[in-house]
Amino acid sequence: MPLKIVTIPCRSDNYAFLIHGGGRTALLDAPEAAPIADALNTRRWGLDEIWLTHHHQDHVEGVEELQAEFGATVTGNAEDANRLPALDR
């Protein structure tokens, strides 16, 4: 199954990454919601998973808005759960 990876500039100094394949899409970090939602909607992709690498605000700021809009499952490190948005896994 080929994967498509899309780099999305966020904020003034950060990036998020969409990983799409097999009809599913995952997001690696969510620095801000608007450019990520735009990239998804332009491609007519849903958002199934949000994978968080760590708790810093510039990596999680868009999680709640994207989860509300797309219904994505949020995955992060259990040891960091107290500093992350609500995790599903």
Sequence and secondary structure as in RCSB ss.txt:
>XXXX:A:sequence
MPLKIVTIPCRSDNYAFLIHGGGRTALLDAPEAAPIADALNTRRWGLDEIWLTHHHQDHVEGVEELQAEFGATVT
GNAEDANRLPALDR
>XXXX:A:secstr
   EEEEEEETTTEEEEEEEETTEEEEE  S HHHHHHHHHHHT    EEE S   HHHHTTHHHHHHHH  EEE
  GGGGGGSS    
